[in-house]
Amino acid sequence: MSARGDERREVQAGRAAWARPAAKRETPARVVVTGLGVIAPNAHGADAFAAALRGMKSGIRRHERLAELGFACQVGGVPEGVEALRTRYLREEELLAMNPNMVYAAIAAIDAWKHAGLAQPGPEDEPDWGAGAILGTGIGGIDTIAEQLVPRVDAGKVSRLGSTMVERIMSSGNSARVAGLLALGNQVSTNSSACTTGTEAVVQAFLRIRSGLAARMLAGGSEGHSPYIWAGFDGMRVLARGKNDRPEEASRPMSATASGFVPGSGAGVLLLESLESARRRGARILAEVIGGYVNCGGHRGGGSMTAPNPTGVRRCIRGAVEMAGIHPSRIGAINGHLTATFADPHEVASWAAALDLPPSRMPWIHSTKSLIGHALGAAGGIECVASVLELAGGFVHGSANCEDLHPALAPFAERIPHRTIDAPDLDVVAKASFGFGDVNGCAIFRRFHEE
């Protein structure tokens, strides 16, 4: 039998097994990463994204439409070449019912599925009852609402909305579309926790597999690009300004001259799988998820709708590390939230307090947002993909534009790389996100070990 035939037989066997009620697990399942999908402002695909990170390639560009609309921030991170990609991945009738957020999610999810060595099912195949998806978004279909729904309703043209309007504006449109494309039969849902969304999705999927409720889960986040998505942040004066003529310098996490975050878009999706399932089908294992935690600071102790409670942040980090069962000194790198706002120095201080490590012994601290901007609901997913690529490739990419380090971060200066460094012994990476609403999420990835 061909390799494709073997794979189809294995998947069908898995579907049959998952059609029966699940037995209670006596011990938690080990959860591994077997596939990655990413469409980011600086690259599409795992290999290209890894190369872009190594080369510190910026995906931030000037967008004249923002200038025309009077935005103070006129730069942003938007994936390139999407028009050509759309028709490679999706049929025309599917695209008619999708907005950019959904398109990004679909491309990244299909890529992650195939990167894991799984074949995309046909329309007649049975659902894979052991496979599901938690694919989040922060803003969702607000661009469709602003550009099409509201103008037509206000003009009295409700009859011209079409039959696909609901699926284009509902928050779960991204995960629902992916379920159909990949015949997913396990939990399929869309979470939304502002900037924490993508990381939270990874933690939720990890816990579902760990508890024995799924064999494999797609997890991550997506976000479209639109002035209607970004305008509220510009109005709050939290977007970067002052570097509109030099967009690659605009995203400045941890910098003394940071003036706000650069908005971004795209999608990042991981295929998480039980170790048992991965071994059964001979899958390549890229990393292991060994811990995860989510919480909220309750808008107390300095926390608010737009600021994190430091105690909540520290409890979240500690919870993930404790579940991972490792000493904090084992963490080799932190892929931080680090957005280029006033919160950056406070975040680094919280990491140091949570890990109970002096500045000289801290892990490498870096921000992927310095290269791609802040992709909102997609940020955590894209940055989790980056973390796994760094583990698999043995490197830590540099943080751009923070040569003028914020004075409060001076004690950590030697642990903040400005250029990509080779790290062949990198074994553990911690990824955290801290979002509007005082919500937090942290995932701990480790290079895979057989024991």
C-alpha positions in Angstrom: 0.0 0.0 0.0 1.2 3.5 -0.7 2.3 5.9 2.0 -0.8 8.0 1.4 -2.9 4.8 1.7 -1.2 3.9 5.0 -1.9 7.4 6.3 -5.6 7.3 5.2 -6.0 3.9 6.9 -4.4 5.2 10.1 -6.6 8.3 10.1 -9.8 6.2 9.4 -8.8 3.9 12.3 -8.3 6.8 14.5 -11.8 8.2 13.6 -13.3 4.8 14.4 -11.7 4.7 17.8 -12.8 8.2 18.6 -16.4 7.3 17.7 -16.5 5.4 21.0 -16.8 7.0 24.4 -13.4 8.0 25.7 -12.0 6.1 28.7 -10.9 8.0 31.7 -7.1 8.7 31.6 -5.2 7.7 34.7 -2.2 9.8 33.8 -2.1 13.0 31.7 -1.1 12.5 28.1 2.1 14.1 26.9 1.3 16.7 24.3 3.6 17.4 21.4 3.7 19.9 18.4 3.7 18.1 15.1 2.8 20.9 12.7 3.1 24.7 12.3 1.2 27.1 10.0 1.9 30.8 9.8 1.0 33.7 7.6 2.8 36.8 9.0 3.7 40.3 7.8 7.2 39.1 7.1 6.7 35.6 5.7 4.3 32.8 4.9 5.0 29.2 5.9 7.1 27.7 8.7 10.4 27.6 6.8 10.2 31.1 5.4 9.1 32.5 8.8 12.0 30.8 10.5 14.4 32.4 8.0 12.7 35.8 8.5 13.1 35.5 12.2 16.8 34.5 11.9 17.4 37.4 9.5 15.4 39.8 11.6 13.3 40.7 8.6 10.7 43.4 9.3 7.2 43.0 7.9 6.1 46.5 8.9 5.3 48.9 6.0 3.7 52.2 5.4 0.0 52.2 4.4 -1.2 55.3 2.6 -4.8 54.5 3.3 -4.1 55.2 7.0 -2.6 58.5 6.1 -5.7 59.4 4.0 -7.9 58.6 6.9 -6.0 60.8 9.3 -4.4 58.1 11.5 -1.5 59.2 13.6 0.0 55.8 13.0 0.4 55.2 9.3 2.3 51.9 9.4 1.3 48.3 10.0 2.0 44.7 9.5 0.0 43.0 6.8 0.9 39.7 5.1 1.9 40.0 1.4 0.9 38.0 -1.6 -2.5 36.9 -0.1 -4.5 37.5 -3.2 -2.5 34.7 -5.0 -2.5 32.5 -1.9 -6.3 32.7 -1.5 -7.1 30.8 -4.7 -4.4 28.2 -4.0 -6.0 27.2 -0.7 -9.7 28.0 -1.2 -12.4 27.6 -3.8 -14.2 30.7 -5.2 -17.5 29.8 -3.5 -15.7 29.5 -0.2 -14.0 32.8 -0.6 -17.3 34.5 -1.2 -18.2 33.7 2.4 -14.9 34.7 4.0 -13.3 37.9 5.2 -9.5 38.4 5.6 -9.6 37.1 9.2 -11.1 33.8 8.1 -8.8 33.5 5.1 -5.7 33.9 7.3 -7.0 31.3 9.7 -7.7 28.8 6.9 -4.3 29.2 5.3 -2.4 28.8 8.5 -4.6 25.8 9.7 -4.2 24.0 6.4 -0.5 24.6 6.4 -0.2 23.3 10.0 -2.3 20.2 9.2 -0.1 19.4 6.2 3.1 20.3 8.0 2.2 17.6 10.5 2.1 15.0 7.6 -1.7 14.8 7.5 -3.6 14.7 4.2 -6.4 17.2 3.7 -9.7 15.2 3.6 -12.1 15.1 0.7 -15.7 16.1 0.9 -16.9 12.5 1.2 -14.6 11.6 4.1 -16.0 11.0 7.6 -15.2 13.5 10.3 -12.1 12.9 12.3 -13.7 12.5 15.7 -10.4 12.8 17.5 -9.3 16.1 15.9 -10.6 19.6 16.7 -9.7 23.2 16.7 -9.5 26.2 19.0 -8.8 29.1 16.8 -9.3 32.6 18.3 -9.6 36.1 17.1 -9.7 39.4 18.9 -11.8 41.7 16.6 -13.1 39.2 14.1 -15.4 40.4 11.3 -15.7 44.0 12.2 -14.4 45.0 8.8 -17.2 43.2 7.1 -19.7 44.8 9.5 -18.3 48.3 8.8 -17.9 47.9 5.0 -20.9 45.9 4.1 -23.5 45.2 6.8 -24.0 48.6 8.3 -24.1 50.6 5.0 -26.6 48.2 3.4 -28.8 48.1 6.4 -28.8 51.9 6.8 -29.6 52.2 3.1 -32.6 50.0 3.5 -31.0 47.2 1.4 -31.3 44.3 3.8 -32.5 42.0 1.0 -29.1 42.6 -0.6 -27.0 41.3 2.3 -26.7 37.9 0.8 -26.8 34.5 2.5 -23.2 34.5 3.8 -23.3 37.7 5.9 -23.8 35.9 9.2 -20.9 33.5 8.8 -18.7 36.3 7.8 -19.4 38.4 10.9 -19.8 35.7 13.5 -16.8 35.4 15.8 -16.6 31.7 15.2 -16.4 32.0 11.5 -12.7 31.2 11.4 -12.9 27.9 13.3 -16.1 26.9 11.7 -14.7 27.3 8.2 -11.6 25.3 9.2 -13.8 22.5 10.6 -15.3 22.1 7.2 -12.1 22.3 5.3 -10.4 19.6 7.5 -13.4 17.5 8.6 -12.9 18.1 12.3 -15.2 16.2 14.6 -13.9 17.0 18.1 -14.3 20.4 19.8 -14.3 23.3 17.4 -14.6 26.8 18.8 -13.3 30.3 18.7 -12.0 31.9 21.9 -11.5 35.7 22.3 -9.4 37.2 25.0 -8.0 40.3 23.4 -4.2 40.1 23.0 -4.0 36.8 25.0 -6.3 35.0 22.5 -3.7 33.0 20.6 -1.8 31.8 23.6 -4.9 31.0 25.5 -6.1 28.8 22.6 -2.8 26.9 22.7 -3.2 26.3 26.4 -6.8 25.2 26.1 -6.0 22.8 23.3 -3.0 21.5 25.3 -5.2 20.8 28.3 -7.9 19.1 26.2 -5.4 16.6 24.7 -3.7 16.2 28.1 -6.9 15.1 29.7 -7.6 12.6 26.9 -10.5 14.4 25.3 -8.9 14.7 21.9 -6.0 13.2 19.9 -5.0 16.3 18.0 -6.0 19.9 18.0 -5.3 22.9 15.8 -4.7 25.9 18.1 -3.8 29.5 17.6 -5.3 32.8 16.4 -6.0 35.0 13.5 -6.8 38.7 12.8 -7.7 40.6 9.7 -6.3 44.0 8.7 -8.6 47.0 8.3 -8.7 50.6 9.3 -11.9 49.6 11.2 -9.9 47.1 13.3 -7.1 49.5 14.0 -8.9 52.8 14.4 -10.0 52.4 18.0 -6.4 51.9 19.1 -5.3 54.9 17.2 -8.0 56.9 18.9 -6.7 55.7 22.3 -3.2 57.0 21.3 -1.7 53.6 22.0 -0.4 53.1 18.4 3.1 54.1 17.4 3.6 57.5 15.9 6.7 59.4 14.8 8.2 56.7 12.5 5.8 56.8 9.6 8.6 57.6 7.2 10.7 54.7 8.6 8.3 51.8 9.1 10.9 49.2 9.9 11.9 51.3 13.0 8.4 51.9 14.2 7.9 48.8 16.4 10.2 49.4 19.4 9.5 47.1 22.3 11.7 47.7 25.4 13.0 51.0 23.9 13.2 54.3 25.7 11.7 55.9 22.6 8.8 53.5 22.2 5.6 55.4 21.4 3.1 52.6 21.2 2.5 49.4 19.3 2.4 48.9 15.6 -0.8 47.1 14.5 -0.4 43.8 12.7 -2.4 40.9 11.2 -2.2 37.3 10.0 -2.5 34.0 11.7 -0.4 31.4 13.6 -1.6 27.9 14.2 0.0 24.9 15.9 -1.0 21.2 15.4 -0.9 19.8 18.9 -1.1 16.0 19.3 -0.9 13.4 22.0 2.5 11.7 22.0 0.6 8.4 21.6 -1.1 9.6 18.4 2.1 11.1 17.0 4.1 7.9 17.6 1.3 5.7 16.1 1.5 7.5 12.8 5.3 8.1 12.8 4.9 11.9 12.9 7.8 14.3 13.2 7.9 15.9 16.6 8.9 19.6 16.7 8.6 20.3 20.4 6.6 19.3 23.5 4.1 21.5 25.4 4.9 20.9 29.1 2.9 23.5 30.9 0.2 26.2 30.4 -1.8 28.5 32.5 -4.4 31.3 32.0 -5.9 33.7 34.6 -7.2 37.2 35.1 -6.0 39.9 37.5 -9.6 40.9 38.3 -9.0 44.6 37.6 -7.5 44.9 41.0 -4.0 45.8 42.3 -3.2 48.1 39.5 -5.0 46.0 36.9 -7.7 47.5 34.7 -9.3 47.0 31.3 -6.1 48.2 29.7 -3.4 47.4 32.3 -2.4 44.1 33.9 -2.4 43.4 37.6 1.2 42.4 38.3 0.2 39.8 40.8 -2.0 38.2 38.2 0.8 38.2 35.7 3.2 36.6 38.1 0.7 33.9 39.2 0.1 33.0 35.6 3.8 32.6 34.8 4.3 30.6 38.0 1.3 28.4 37.3 2.7 27.4 33.9 6.2 26.7 35.2 4.8 24.6 38.1 2.7 22.5 35.7 5.8 22.1 33.5 7.6 20.7 36.6 10.9 22.5 35.9 13.1 24.9 37.8 12.8 28.4 36.4 16.5 28.4 35.6 15.8 25.7 32.9 14.0 28.3 30.8 16.4 29.4 28.1 14.3 32.1 26.4 11.2 34.2 27.0 9.2 35.3 24.0 7.4 38.1 25.8 4.2 40.0 25.2 6.4 43.2 25.0 4.3 45.6 22.8 6.3 48.9 22.9 4.1 50.5 25.5 4.5 51.7 29.1 3.9 48.1 30.2 7.2 46.6 28.9 9.4 47.4 31.9 6.7 46.2 34.2 6.4 43.0 32.3 10.1 42.2 32.5 10.0 43.0 36.2 7.1 40.5 36.6 9.1 37.8 34.8 12.0 38.3 37.1 9.8 38.2 40.2 7.8 35.2 39.0 10.9 33.2 38.1 12.8 34.5 41.2 15.9 35.0 39.2 18.4 37.9 39.4 18.9 39.9 36.1 22.2 38.2 35.4 20.6 34.7 35.4 17.4 35.6 33.5 16.6 33.8 30.2 17.1 35.6 26.9 14.2 38.1 26.6 13.0 39.1 23.2 9.9 40.4 21.3 8.7 39.0 18.0 6.5 42.1 17.7 9.6 44.2 17.0 9.6 42.5 13.5 5.9 42.0 12.7 4.0 44.4 15.0 1.1 43.5 17.3 -1.3 41.1 15.5 -3.9 41.4 18.3 -5.8 38.1 18.4 -3.3 36.5 16.2 -0.3 37.6 18.2 -0.1 34.7 20.6 -0.5 32.1 17.9 2.2 33.6 15.6 4.6 34.0 18.6 4.0 30.5 19.8 4.9 29.3 16.3 8.1 31.5 16.5 8.9 29.9 19.9 8.7 26.4 18.5 10.8 27.3 15.5 13.5 28.8 17.7 13.6 25.6 19.8 13.7 23.4 16.7 16.3 25.6 15.0 18.4 26.3 18.1 18.4 30.1 17.8 16.9 33.2 19.5 16.0 36.1 17.2 17.0 39.5 18.3 14.7 42.3 19.3 14.9 45.1 16.8 14.9 48.8 17.6 15.7 48.7 21.3 19.4 49.8 21.2 18.2 52.7 23.4 16.9 50.4 26.1 14.4 51.8 28.5 16.3 52.9 31.6 14.3 50.6 33.9 15.6 47.6 31.9 19.3 48.5 32.3 19.9 45.7 34.7 18.6 43.2 32.1 20.6 44.6 29.2 22.9 41.6 28.7 19.9 39.3 28.5 18.1 41.3 25.7 19.7 40.3 22.4 19.7 42.9 19.6 20.9 40.4 17.0 20.0 36.8 16.4 22.1 34.4 18.5 22.8 30.7 17.9 21.6 28.7 20.8 22.1 25.0 20.0 21.4 24.0 23.6 18.1 25.9 23.9 15.8 23.5 25.6 12.8 25.4 27.0 11.0 28.6 25.8 8.3 30.4 27.7 5.7 32.3 25.7 3.2 34.6 27.5 0.5 37.1 26.5 -1.1 39.7 28.6 -4.3 41.3 27.1 -6.9 44.0 27.4 -9.2 43.0 30.2 -6.4 42.1 32.6 -6.2 38.5 31.1 -3.1 36.5 31.0 -1.8 33.3 29.3 1.5 31.4 29.4 2.7 28.3 27.6 5.9 26.4 28.1 7.5 24.6 25.2 10.4 22.2 25.5 12.6 20.4 23.0 11.2 16.9 22.7 12.9 14.2 24.9 12.0 10.6 24.6 11.9 10.0 28.4 
